[in-house]
């Protein structure tokens, strides 16, 4: 999450000491600044409320911790305001401050509890370790996910054990967060259980590919998607004798369930998102025949001619998304969502990738034409509420999209939240718990910055240009 520190607050933090002066004057100063923050938090504008939070900049103590938790983390929904409070809490270094923050966990529910663990992760000092490790086993998968993500900067071997244990969690977003942090930490202690995620039947969705990618990045080995091959490699690394073939379960090679623009996924639930705003009607200068997928080039005929005839962004985007839908695995479920002024889903739910459903989606894609201005905020809200109106309830968490293929020129001009960056801020905060992987594809090169931000959200996706 990007943190925009107001200039006045930043200058003040540079000129004043890190902590408030000792004695009665310090207490009076803190009380005055806390009252200033509380008044400012009544403002409607989230930028004004974020500015108000910085009234406590420079204070490091239990009173400042409790004020930030109880007035901001427990009540606020704006990502910008939360970011300001988390930034200040992350600068706390006194042991009594960390202890006070850890004490706030008791009796807290979601989302307050998850935010407290996020703040402890930003502090990343030894006193923060014990409460974070406890959070890594929380019963609420949203809280547990937040605590696991906070272990990234924790220099403690116990973190590796907590992450390894999380690989066996029932809820896939928890396992996703664990795989992501294990990869980022390059945690070789977690290799045995990470390899187990390739065992036949262990992972039935996207996380099979996530585990494989993490193993390759941690070890530097380009071993294929075979549990037996990875186990044999690990045995050699540990100096063990090779196991006989009968000790390994019979496995059928797992193939990707979807692909777009050379990016593959093993996800069971795939959501295609395609901008059909008026800017997608702009002309582009491309050699569509060269951009066409290999199988289209090999078949030639009318299909290849359609690629060669591309003249606008929407034509190129339609061809790519239709190709991806046609090539979905029968093991996948999918939906296709378009957006301009408002989002619209083809099915409104995930449907099996049967020939009939794929053909129905392809026909709809072929009929799309650009109109209206892009409301990126509304589109992202729909992504997170496709299966339930509450983006963080259990149904959304467990049955929502695992992977999103997002095709757009990056423009966002209308909507309740004006500006693409604020739309991204909301998506980023939700995705700490949802763990959706966004693969983003730019068309026409208008503005790929927000697409890069979406692709960069935890657990991380790919940004590609389709032209």
ROVOLO-639631 format. One record per residue (C-alpha): x, y, z; chain. Coordinates in pm, 1 decimal, padded with zeros to 6 digits. Example, Ala and Ser with C-alpha at 12.3 -4.5 7.8 and 13.67 -1.06 7.14 Angstrom:
<atoms>
ATOM X Y Z chain
ATOM 01230.0 -00450.0 00780.0 A
ATOM 01367.0 -00106.0 00714.0 A
</atoms>
This chain:
<atoms>
ATOM X Y Z chain
ATOM 00000.0 00000.0 00000.0 A
ATOM 00142.5 00338.9 -00094.0 A
ATOM 00150.7 00592.9 00186.2 A
ATOM 00106.0 00959.3 00100.7 A
ATOM 00239.4 01161.3 00394.2 A
ATOM 00113.4 01521.2 00394.4 A
ATOM 00398.1 01768.3 00346.2 A
ATOM 00334.1 01951.8 00671.6 A
ATOM 00334.3 01629.1 00872.3 A
ATOM 00649.1 01508.4 00700.1 A
ATOM 00834.5 01833.3 00770.9 A
ATOM 00712.9 01823.9 01130.0 A
ATOM 00841.5 01467.3 01176.4 A
ATOM 01184.1 01574.4 01049.8 A
ATOM 01206.6 01880.2 01274.5 A
ATOM 01067.1 01735.1 01598.4 A
ATOM 01216.2 01453.8 01809.8 A
ATOM 01081.9 01103.1 01748.2 A
ATOM 00903.1 01094.2 02084.6 A
ATOM 00710.5 01357.9 02274.8 A
ATOM 00888.0 01540.1 02560.8 A
ATOM 00870.2 01382.5 02902.4 A
ATOM 00657.2 01509.7 03189.9 A
ATOM 00330.8 01692.8 03227.7 A
ATOM 00384.6 01906.1 02915.1 A
ATOM 00412.9 01589.9 02706.9 A
ATOM 00080.7 01463.3 02842.9 A
ATOM -00086.0 01794.8 02768.4 A
ATOM 00065.3 01800.0 02419.8 A
ATOM -00053.8 01447.7 02345.1 A
ATOM -00404.4 01516.1 02473.1 A
ATOM -00426.3 01824.6 02252.7 A
ATOM -00300.7 01640.4 01945.1 A
ATOM -00534.2 01343.9 02008.0 A
ATOM -00829.9 01580.2 02029.8 A
ATOM -00713.7 01740.3 01704.8 A
ATOM -00705.8 01396.4 01541.1 A
ATOM -01051.2 01301.7 01668.3 A
ATOM -01200.1 01627.2 01533.5 A
ATOM -01032.0 01574.6 01197.6 A
ATOM -01162.8 01218.2 01169.7 A
ATOM -01516.2 01357.9 01145.9 A
ATOM -01441.6 01500.0 00800.9 A
ATOM -01612.3 01342.3 00499.1 A
ATOM -01306.2 01362.5 00273.5 A
ATOM -01070.9 01065.5 00332.6 A
ATOM -00772.0 01284.6 00247.2 A
ATOM -00867.7 01520.9 00530.9 A
ATOM -00913.9 01228.5 00769.2 A
ATOM -00572.8 01087.0 00670.4 A
ATOM -00419.4 01430.5 00736.2 A
ATOM -00585.3 01430.7 01079.5 A
ATOM -00421.9 01099.0 01171.5 A
ATOM -00078.5 01258.6 01132.8 A
ATOM -00155.8 01479.9 01431.5 A
ATOM -00005.6 01192.0 01632.9 A
ATOM 00312.7 01180.7 01427.1 A
ATOM 00612.7 01179.2 01661.0 A
ATOM 00439.0 01011.2 01956.1 A
ATOM 00562.2 00665.8 02057.9 A
ATOM 00382.6 00524.1 02358.3 A
ATOM 00083.8 00319.3 02475.2 A
ATOM -00154.6 00616.9 02467.2 A
ATOM -00073.7 00689.8 02102.1 A
ATOM -00111.5 00320.0 02016.6 A
ATOM -00452.4 00294.8 02181.5 A
ATOM -00573.7 00613.6 02012.0 A
ATOM -00470.5 00495.3 01665.7 A
ATOM -00621.7 00150.2 01717.6 A
ATOM -00948.5 00254.3 01874.6 A
ATOM -01022.2 00561.0 01662.6 A
ATOM -00881.8 00445.0 01328.8 A
ATOM -00814.5 00071.3 01296.9 A
ATOM -01138.6 -00021.7 01472.6 A
ATOM -01363.5 00228.2 01291.3 A
ATOM -01220.6 00343.0 00959.9 A
ATOM -01285.9 00190.0 00618.8 A
ATOM -01093.4 00423.7 00389.6 A
ATOM -00766.2 00257.6 00275.2 A
ATOM -00596.4 00596.9 00272.3 A
ATOM -00682.7 00672.9 00634.9 A
ATOM -00591.6 00321.2 00746.1 A
ATOM -00260.6 00353.0 00564.3 A
ATOM -00177.4 00667.5 00760.9 A
ATOM -00248.7 00496.7 01094.4 A
ATOM -00056.0 00183.2 00997.1 A
ATOM 00239.6 00395.0 00895.0 A
ATOM 00251.9 00566.8 01234.8 A
ATOM 00206.6 00241.1 01423.2 A
ATOM 00485.2 00087.1 01216.0 A
ATOM 00723.0 00353.8 01345.8 A
ATOM 00661.0 00262.4 01711.9 A
ATOM 00977.5 00121.2 01867.6 A
ATOM 00931.0 00136.5 02244.7 A
ATOM 00866.6 -00203.7 02400.5 A
ATOM 00571.3 -00064.1 02595.4 A
ATOM 00420.3 00057.0 02266.8 A
ATOM 00452.0 -00286.3 02108.5 A
ATOM 00307.5 -00446.4 02421.0 A
ATOM 00013.1 -00206.7 02413.2 A
ATOM -00050.0 -00287.0 02047.2 A
ATOM -00038.1 -00661.0 02115.0 A
ATOM -00278.4 -00615.4 02407.0 A
ATOM -00534.9 -00458.3 02174.0 A
ATOM -00573.9 -00797.3 02003.2 A
ATOM -00763.7 -00927.6 02305.6 A
ATOM -01134.0 -00887.6 02247.5 A
ATOM -01088.3 -00748.0 01895.5 A
ATOM -01276.6 -00891.3 01598.9 A
ATOM -01233.8 -00866.6 01226.1 A
ATOM -01118.7 -00638.2 01065.7 A
ATOM -00962.1 -00461.2 01366.2 A
ATOM -00765.3 -00769.6 01470.1 A
ATOM -00626.9 -00825.5 01120.5 A
ATOM -00516.9 -00462.0 01102.1 A
ATOM -00338.7 -00486.0 01437.2 A
ATOM -00136.9 -00782.3 01306.8 A
ATOM -00053.9 -00582.5 00994.8 A
ATOM 00078.4 -00302.7 01216.7 A
ATOM 00285.3 -00547.9 01422.8 A
ATOM 00434.5 -00679.1 01099.6 A
ATOM 00542.6 -00327.9 01005.5 A
ATOM 00718.8 -00288.4 01339.6 A
ATOM 00899.5 -00622.8 01283.4 A
ATOM 01098.9 -00610.2 01608.3 A
ATOM 01155.7 -00901.3 01847.2 A
ATOM 00872.2 -00799.6 02088.2 A
ATOM 00626.2 -00818.9 01796.5 A
ATOM 00714.0 -01183.4 01726.2 A
ATOM 00506.0 -01359.2 01991.9 A
ATOM 00170.9 -01193.5 01911.4 A
ATOM 00230.2 -01235.9 01537.4 A
ATOM 00302.7 -01606.3 01576.8 A
ATOM -00018.4 -01644.1 01776.0 A
ATOM -00208.4 -01467.1 01499.2 A
ATOM -00066.3 -01708.6 01243.7 A
ATOM -00293.5 -01975.7 01398.4 A
ATOM -00608.9 -01763.6 01437.3 A
ATOM -00939.5 -01939.1 01364.5 A
ATOM -01063.0 -01659.9 01135.9 A
ATOM -00896.3 -01719.3 00795.7 A
ATOM -00895.9 -01344.9 00721.9 A
ATOM -00710.7 -01267.5 01043.3 A
ATOM -00477.0 -01562.1 00994.0 A
ATOM -00395.8 -01448.2 00641.0 A
ATOM -00311.6 -01098.5 00766.1 A
ATOM -00081.4 -01237.2 01036.5 A
ATOM 00095.2 -01466.0 00788.3 A
ATOM 00161.1 -01176.1 00551.0 A
ATOM 00303.6 -00981.8 00844.8 A
ATOM 00568.2 -01250.8 00900.9 A
ATOM 00760.0 -01142.4 00590.2 A
ATOM 01016.2 -00929.2 00776.2 A
ATOM 01032.4 -01139.3 01093.1 A
ATOM 01381.5 -01281.8 01152.0 A
ATOM 01270.5 -01582.2 01354.6 A
ATOM 01280.0 -01949.7 01254.4 A
ATOM 00945.7 -01997.5 01427.3 A
ATOM 00794.6 -01797.1 01142.9 A
ATOM 00897.7 -02071.7 00899.6 A
ATOM 00717.4 -02329.0 01112.8 A
ATOM 00401.2 -02117.3 01127.8 A
ATOM 00409.5 -02070.0 00751.4 A
ATOM 00465.7 -02441.7 00695.1 A
ATOM 00171.7 -02525.3 00919.6 A
ATOM -00046.2 -02279.4 00725.7 A
ATOM 00014.0 -02480.9 00407.2 A
ATOM -00226.5 -02736.8 00552.9 A
ATOM -00506.0 -02488.7 00626.3 A
ATOM -00851.8 -02571.1 00491.0 A
ATOM -00906.2 -02226.8 00340.7 A
ATOM -00719.8 -02168.4 00016.0 A
ATOM -00651.8 -01793.4 00076.0 A
ATOM -00459.0 -01888.3 00390.9 A
ATOM -00247.9 -02136.2 00193.8 A
ATOM -00199.9 -01875.8 -00077.9 A
ATOM -00062.0 -01621.6 00169.7 A
ATOM 00168.9 -01885.7 00319.7 A
ATOM 00308.8 -01984.1 -00020.8 A
ATOM 00362.4 -01619.6 -00112.4 A
ATOM 00555.8 -01536.2 00206.1 A
ATOM 00755.7 -01860.0 00197.1 A
ATOM 00865.9 -01766.2 -00154.3 A
ATOM 00948.6 -01407.0 -00056.5 A
ATOM 01149.9 -01524.6 00246.9 A
ATOM 01323.2 -01792.4 00035.2 A
ATOM 01242.7 -02024.5 00323.5 A
ATOM 01418.3 -02356.1 00263.4 A
ATOM 01288.9 -02480.6 00599.8 A
ATOM 00942.1 -02492.3 00442.7 A
ATOM 01047.5 -02697.0 00138.7 A
ATOM 00923.5 -03039.0 00264.6 A
ATOM 00565.5 -02919.6 00316.1 A
ATOM 00576.5 -02702.0 00006.9 A
ATOM 00667.4 -03007.5 -00200.7 A
ATOM 00373.0 -03189.3 -00042.4 A
ATOM 00138.6 -02939.5 -00210.8 A
ATOM 00230.8 -03110.5 -00541.6 A
ATOM 00116.0 -03448.7 -00413.5 A
ATOM -00178.3 -03570.5 -00624.6 A
ATOM -00500.8 -03432.1 -00478.8 A
ATOM -00332.6 -03188.8 -00238.1 A
ATOM -00412.1 -02879.2 -00446.6 A
ATOM -00694.4 -02877.2 -00700.1 A
ATOM -00670.9 -02515.4 -00809.5 A
ATOM -00435.4 -02225.7 -00867.3 A
ATOM -00214.3 -02302.4 -00569.9 A
ATOM -00071.9 -02606.9 -00747.9 A
ATOM 00097.5 -02367.1 -00988.8 A
ATOM 00183.1 -02125.1 -00706.9 A
ATOM 00362.2 -02399.5 -00513.2 A
ATOM 00553.6 -02508.2 -00823.5 A
ATOM 00664.0 -02150.4 -00895.1 A
ATOM 00771.5 -02098.4 -00533.1 A
ATOM 00975.8 -02419.4 -00535.2 A
ATOM 01156.0 -02316.9 -00852.6 A
ATOM 01235.7 -01967.8 -00723.3 A
ATOM 01357.3 -02086.0 -00383.9 A
ATOM 01575.3 -02368.8 -00517.1 A
ATOM 01674.3 -02235.0 -00858.0 A
ATOM 01576.6 -02574.3 -01006.4 A
ATOM 01361.2 -02610.3 -01317.9 A
ATOM 01204.3 -02940.8 -01218.4 A
ATOM 00866.8 -03012.6 -01376.4 A
ATOM 00527.7 -03035.0 -01202.3 A
ATOM 00590.5 -03382.1 -01057.8 A
ATOM 00565.9 -03462.8 -00688.1 A
ATOM 00792.7 -03766.9 -00734.2 A
ATOM 01063.2 -03566.6 -00914.6 A
ATOM 01069.7 -03302.0 -00644.4 A
ATOM 01078.4 -03559.0 -00365.2 A
ATOM 01368.6 -03742.3 -00531.6 A
ATOM 01556.5 -03413.9 -00565.3 A
ATOM 01494.9 -03327.9 -00198.6 A
ATOM 01609.7 -03672.6 -00085.3 A
ATOM 01935.6 -03624.1 -00276.6 A
ATOM 01978.9 -03282.0 -00118.0 A
ATOM 01940.3 -03440.2 00225.4 A
ATOM 02180.8 -03726.0 00143.8 A
ATOM 01909.9 -03992.8 00162.7 A
ATOM 01886.6 -04310.5 -00039.6 A
ATOM 01649.6 -04299.3 -00339.0 A
ATOM 01300.9 -04426.2 -00262.2 A
ATOM 01156.7 -04709.3 -00471.0 A
ATOM 00889.1 -04601.2 -00724.4 A
ATOM 00613.9 -04789.4 -00539.6 A
ATOM 00644.6 -04546.8 -00246.2 A
ATOM 00511.3 -04265.2 -00462.0 A
ATOM 00143.7 -04222.8 -00553.5 A
ATOM 00050.6 -04258.3 -00916.9 A
ATOM 00022.6 -03913.3 -01066.5 A
ATOM -00118.6 -03772.4 -01385.9 A
ATOM 00054.9 -03455.4 -01506.5 A
ATOM -00149.8 -03149.7 -01409.7 A
ATOM -00206.3 -02920.3 -01706.6 A
ATOM -00294.4 -02550.3 -01681.9 A
ATOM -00666.0 -02472.7 -01685.4 A
ATOM -00641.0 -02139.5 -01864.2 A
ATOM -00409.6 -01915.8 -02062.8 A
ATOM -00413.0 -01564.9 -02208.2 A
ATOM -00128.1 -01386.8 -02382.7 A
ATOM 00120.0 -01656.5 -02282.8 A
ATOM 00025.5 -01637.9 -01911.2 A
ATOM -00100.9 -01966.2 -01768.5 A
ATOM -00299.7 -02056.2 -01459.1 A
ATOM -00409.7 -02371.9 -01278.5 A
ATOM -00709.3 -02192.6 -01123.4 A
ATOM -01046.1 -02363.3 -01095.7 A
ATOM -01237.4 -02032.2 -01101.8 A
ATOM -01121.7 -01787.6 -01369.4 A
ATOM -01274.5 -01445.9 -01428.2 A
ATOM -01212.2 -01256.9 -01751.3 A
ATOM -01255.2 -00879.2 -01721.2 A
ATOM -01267.3 -00671.9 -02039.7 A
ATOM -01299.5 -00295.3 -02072.4 A
ATOM -01552.1 -00185.7 -02337.1 A
ATOM -01528.2 00188.0 -02265.4 A
ATOM -01524.9 00440.5 -02547.6 A
ATOM -01144.6 00466.8 -02533.9 A
ATOM -01127.1 00101.6 -02643.1 A
ATOM -01265.5 00212.0 -02978.4 A
ATOM -00947.1 00405.2 -03054.0 A
ATOM -00741.0 00294.1 -03349.6 A
ATOM -00410.3 00114.9 -03302.0 A
ATOM -00135.9 00032.5 -03546.4 A
ATOM -00048.7 -00337.2 -03508.1 A
ATOM 00025.4 -00637.2 -03722.3 A
ATOM -00252.2 -00860.8 -03592.7 A
ATOM -00130.2 -01153.4 -03796.2 A
ATOM 00200.3 -01148.6 -03608.5 A
ATOM 00027.4 -01112.5 -03271.4 A
ATOM -00201.9 -01410.5 -03330.7 A
ATOM -00146.3 -01724.6 -03117.2 A
ATOM 00051.4 -02004.0 -03279.9 A
ATOM -00246.0 -02235.7 -03333.7 A
ATOM -00436.3 -01957.4 -03512.7 A
ATOM -00141.1 -01899.3 -03744.1 A
ATOM -00115.7 -02271.0 -03814.7 A
ATOM -00485.5 -02304.0 -03903.8 A
ATOM -00494.6 -01986.0 -04110.5 A
ATOM -00817.8 -01914.4 -04296.5 A
ATOM -01087.5 -01675.9 -04176.1 A
ATOM -00973.9 -01693.5 -03815.7 A
ATOM -00625.3 -01565.5 -03899.6 A
ATOM -00775.3 -01306.4 -04133.6 A
ATOM -00974.4 -01166.6 -03840.5 A
ATOM -00646.3 -01108.1 -03654.2 A
ATOM -00489.2 -00947.0 -03959.1 A
ATOM -00785.8 -00709.2 -03985.1 A
ATOM -00743.2 -00563.2 -03634.0 A
ATOM -00764.9 -00182.9 -03635.4 A
ATOM -00892.0 -00090.4 -03288.0 A
ATOM -00818.0 -00178.5 -02926.9 A
ATOM -01152.0 -00351.9 -02877.2 A
ATOM -01100.2 -00575.4 -03181.6 A
ATOM -00766.9 -00697.2 -03048.3 A
ATOM -00901.6 -00744.1 -02694.8 A
ATOM -01206.5 -00939.3 -02816.8 A
ATOM -00989.9 -01177.9 -03017.0 A
ATOM -00757.6 -01248.8 -02725.4 A
ATOM -01034.8 -01305.0 -02469.9 A
ATOM -01235.9 -01522.5 -02711.0 A
ATOM -00925.8 -01731.9 -02781.2 A
ATOM -00864.8 -01775.7 -02407.0 A
ATOM -01226.4 -01879.7 -02344.2 A
ATOM -01214.2 -02136.7 -02625.9 A
ATOM -00897.8 -02287.8 -02475.3 A
ATOM -01026.3 -02324.9 -02117.6 A
ATOM -00983.4 -02666.8 -01962.2 A
ATOM -01301.6 -02862.8 -01883.1 A
ATOM -01176.9 -02864.5 -01522.1 A
ATOM -01221.8 -02486.5 -01498.3 A
ATOM -01523.1 -02272.2 -01418.7 A
ATOM -01538.5 -01918.7 -01553.9 A
ATOM -01728.0 -01599.0 -01618.7 A
ATOM -01669.4 -01302.4 -01850.9 A
ATOM -01726.2 -00952.7 -01716.8 A
ATOM -01724.6 -00633.0 -01922.1 A
ATOM -01722.8 -00277.5 -01792.3 A
ATOM -01753.7 00082.4 -01901.3 A
ATOM -01995.8 00302.7 -01705.3 A
ATOM -02110.0 -00011.2 -01517.5 A
ATOM -01994.0 -00373.6 -01506.1 A
ATOM -02187.2 -00661.0 -01658.7 A
ATOM -02116.1 -01032.9 -01621.6 A
ATOM -02209.6 -01285.4 -01890.6 A
ATOM -02337.7 -01545.2 -01642.5 A
ATOM -02329.2 -01366.9 -01305.5 A
ATOM -02168.9 -01674.6 -01151.0 A
ATOM -01897.4 -01925.2 -01228.3 A
ATOM -02013.3 -02184.0 -01480.0 A
ATOM -01833.3 -02500.2 -01595.2 A
ATOM -01619.8 -02455.6 -01907.3 A
ATOM -01840.0 -02683.8 -02116.4 A
ATOM -01839.9 -02643.2 -02497.3 A
ATOM -02186.3 -02485.4 -02479.8 A
ATOM -02089.0 -02231.6 -02211.5 A
ATOM -01765.0 -02144.5 -02387.0 A
ATOM -01946.0 -02089.4 -02718.1 A
ATOM -02211.7 -01875.2 -02550.8 A
ATOM -01940.3 -01655.9 -02398.4 A
ATOM -01752.3 -01629.7 -02729.2 A
ATOM -02067.3 -01513.5 -02909.5 A
ATOM -02120.9 -01246.3 -02648.3 A
ATOM -01760.0 -01131.6 -02671.2 A
ATOM -01787.9 -01101.2 -03050.3 A
ATOM -02088.2 -00869.8 -03013.9 A
ATOM -01917.8 -00620.6 -02782.3 A
ATOM -01871.9 -00260.7 -02894.8 A
ATOM -01713.0 00029.6 -02706.2 A
ATOM -01926.7 00301.5 -02544.5 A
ATOM -01928.7 00517.1 -02232.5 A
ATOM -01648.3 00617.1 -02001.0 A
ATOM -01460.4 00365.8 -01789.3 A
ATOM -01553.8 00320.4 -01424.0 A
ATOM -01267.0 00110.7 -01295.6 A
ATOM -01390.2 00135.5 -00938.3 A
ATOM -01724.7 -00022.9 -01024.5 A
ATOM -01547.1 -00297.4 -01217.2 A
ATOM -01321.6 -00385.5 -00924.5 A
ATOM -01614.1 -00382.1 -00681.3 A
ATOM -01788.9 -00634.7 -00907.6 A
ATOM -01479.4 -00856.6 -00915.7 A
ATOM -01483.8 -00881.6 -00537.3 A
ATOM -01862.7 -00919.0 -00506.9 A
ATOM -01930.3 -01153.5 -00797.3 A
ATOM -02050.1 -01442.3 -00579.4 A
ATOM -02173.1 -01248.8 -00273.1 A
ATOM -02264.0 -00889.9 -00189.1 A
ATOM -02018.1 -00897.8 00100.2 A
ATOM -01663.9 -00912.8 -00046.1 A
ATOM -01521.7 -01058.1 00274.7 A
ATOM -01782.1 -01314.2 00380.8 A
ATOM -01704.7 -01684.8 00370.9 A
ATOM -01872.5 -01740.7 00033.5 A
ATOM -01670.4 -01465.1 -00135.2 A
ATOM -01353.9 -01577.8 00039.5 A
ATOM -01375.4 -01942.8 -00061.1 A
ATOM -01585.2 -01942.1 -00380.3 A
ATOM -01477.9 -01618.6 -00549.2 A
ATOM -01229.6 -01592.7 -00836.7 A
ATOM -00884.4 -01738.5 -00788.4 A
ATOM -00739.4 -01574.2 -01099.8 A
ATOM -00849.7 -01267.9 -01295.9 A
ATOM -00739.3 -01199.7 -01652.9 A
ATOM -00787.2 -00821.3 -01672.1 A
ATOM -00780.7 -00668.9 -02022.7 A
ATOM -00796.5 -00288.8 -02048.4 A
ATOM -00624.3 00024.4 -02172.3 A
ATOM -00604.9 00141.4 -01810.2 A
ATOM -00835.7 00443.3 -01830.3 A
ATOM -01073.2 00530.4 -01545.9 A
ATOM -01276.9 00847.2 -01577.0 A
ATOM -01607.1 00810.5 -01389.1 A
ATOM -01760.8 00662.5 -01077.4 A
ATOM -01802.7 00711.9 -00704.9 A
ATOM -01427.1 00700.4 -00652.7 A
ATOM -01268.9 00927.1 -00910.0 A
ATOM -00926.3 00825.2 -01027.0 A
ATOM -00780.9 00485.0 -01091.4 A
ATOM -00547.7 00497.2 -00793.8 A
ATOM -00820.6 00519.8 -00532.9 A
ATOM -00994.2 00226.5 -00697.3 A
ATOM -00669.5 00035.1 -00670.7 A
ATOM -00629.2 00125.3 -00301.5 A
ATOM -00963.0 -00036.4 -00217.2 A
ATOM -00883.0 -00346.1 -00422.5 A
ATOM -00541.4 -00382.4 -00261.6 A
ATOM -00683.4 -00375.2 00090.0 A
ATOM -00953.3 -00631.7 00008.0 A
ATOM -00703.4 -00855.6 -00164.1 A
ATOM -00491.3 -00896.6 00148.7 A
ATOM -00764.7 -01137.0 00255.7 A
ATOM -00900.6 -01256.1 -00079.6 A
ATOM -00563.7 -01345.9 -00240.7 A
ATOM -00689.0 -01314.5 -00599.8 A
ATOM -00412.4 -01318.4 -00859.1 A
ATOM -00459.6 -01042.5 -01117.7 A
ATOM -00290.7 -01095.6 -01453.4 A
ATOM -00325.5 -00764.8 -01639.1 A
ATOM -00301.6 -00703.4 -02012.5 A
ATOM -00263.6 -00356.6 -02156.1 A
ATOM -00421.9 -00274.4 -02490.5 A
ATOM -00315.4 00034.5 -02680.2 A
ATOM -00069.2 00167.5 -02425.0 A
ATOM -00287.9 00445.8 -02279.1 A
ATOM -00195.6 00409.6 -01913.0 A
ATOM -00056.3 00085.3 -01776.6 A
ATOM 00022.3 00225.9 -01430.8 A
ATOM -00295.6 00110.0 -01262.1 A
ATOM -00269.1 -00224.9 -01441.5 A
ATOM 00086.0 -00258.9 -01307.3 A
ATOM -00044.0 -00182.7 -00957.0 A
ATOM -00319.0 -00443.6 -00985.8 A
ATOM -00074.9 -00705.6 -01111.9 A
ATOM 00163.4 -00616.8 -00829.2 A
ATOM -00089.3 -00676.8 -00551.1 A
ATOM -00021.9 -00967.9 -00316.3 A
ATOM 00001.3 -01252.3 -00419.7 A
ATOM 00139.1 -01099.7 -00741.1 A
ATOM 00046.7 -01138.0 -01104.8 A
ATOM 00184.6 -01058.1 -01447.5 A
ATOM 00162.0 -00739.4 -01653.5 A
ATOM 00173.8 -00790.1 -02029.4 A
ATOM 00106.7 -00577.7 -02334.9 A
ATOM -00118.2 -00735.6 -02597.6 A
ATOM 00014.7 -00519.2 -02879.0 A
</atoms>
